[in-house]
Amino acid sequence: MKIFNGSPHPINVVGNGVSDPAIRKLVVPADQEPQILVSIPSNGMLSAKIEDSKEPSINGIPVFGKKVTGCDPIPEGYDVIIVSALYVSAARAMGLDTARLYTVANPVYSQGGKSILGCQGICRAF
């Protein structure tokens, strides 16, 4: 299958993430290096177009409006296209076919949950 990575960075699928209930995240154990099962290089970022507007404040809290106004076209010739959740939302709002869109599934962090090392896999954007 042909995969397009529409994120600005490689997608690293990590095989040795374990649950750390103390921080409610998947982490690579401190005594191990991340086990990279596959690394998918970036093909260039697919972006959603968002229009910001300033709205009346609520109890002194600044309020902003965000409206999806478009997105980059979905590339042809690929079976799987990995994008951000924001892009999926924008594509849906624009009426595009999202059947080939996926996001990353379950980030895997360094010990303590400070840095993202990769993910467990990809997630179909239903």
Long-range contacts (C-beta under 8 A, 24 or more apart in sequence): 1-79, 1-80, 2-77, 2-78, 2-79, 2-80, 3-40, 3-78, 3-79, 3-80, 3-81, 3-82, 4-43, 4-75, 4-78, 4-80, 4-81, 4-82, 5-40, 5-41, 5-42, 5-43, 5-82, 6-42, 6-43, 6-44, 6-45, 6-46, 6-72, 6-75, 6-81, 6-82, 6-83, 6-84, 6-87, 7-42, 7-45, 7-82, 7-83, 7-84, 7-104, 8-42, 8-44, 8-45, 9-42, 10-39, 10-40, 10-41, 10-42, 11-39, 11-40, 11-82, 11-104, 11-118, 11-119, 11-122, 12-36, 12-38, 12-39, 12-40, 12-117, 12-118, 12-119, 13-37, 13-38, 13-39, 13-40, 13-118, 13-119, 13-120, 13-121, 13-122, 14-108, 14-117, 14-118, 14-119, 14-120, 17-106, 17-108, 17-109, 17-118, 17-120, 20-113, 23-112, 23-113, 25-107, 25-109, 25-113, 26-106, 26-107, 26-108, 26-109, 26-120, 27-108, 27-109, 27-110, 27-111, 27-112, 27-113, 28-108, 28-109, 28-110, 28-111, 28-117, 29-111, 30-111, 34-108, 34-117, 34-118, 36-118, 40-82, 43-75, 46-71, 46-72, 46-74, 46-75, 46-81, 46-83, 46-84, 46-87, 47-71, 47-72, 47-87, 48-72, 48-84, 48-86, 48-87, 48-89, 48-90, 48-91, 49-90, 50-86, 50-90, 68-93, 68-94, 70-94, 71-96, 74-100, 74-101, 80-122, 82-122, 83-125, 85-125, 88-125, 98-125, 101-125
